[in-house]
């Protein structure tokens, strides 16, 4: 009887630990993806500002 409770607690503990690990892994992946997306948006914004500056400068010479 005591052996079956130990086995059940061991299985539940392992499943609970795996669930926590999967959740934390998912959160870390989402945070990393958001950081990459934000960095990409900054790069694209910089290119647009550069292109707009070039257009203004080109129009100033015309």
Secondary structure, 3 states (H helix, E strand, C coil): CHHHHHHHHHHHHHHHHHHHHHHHHHHHHHHHHHHHHHHHHHHHHHHHHHHHHHHHHHHHHC
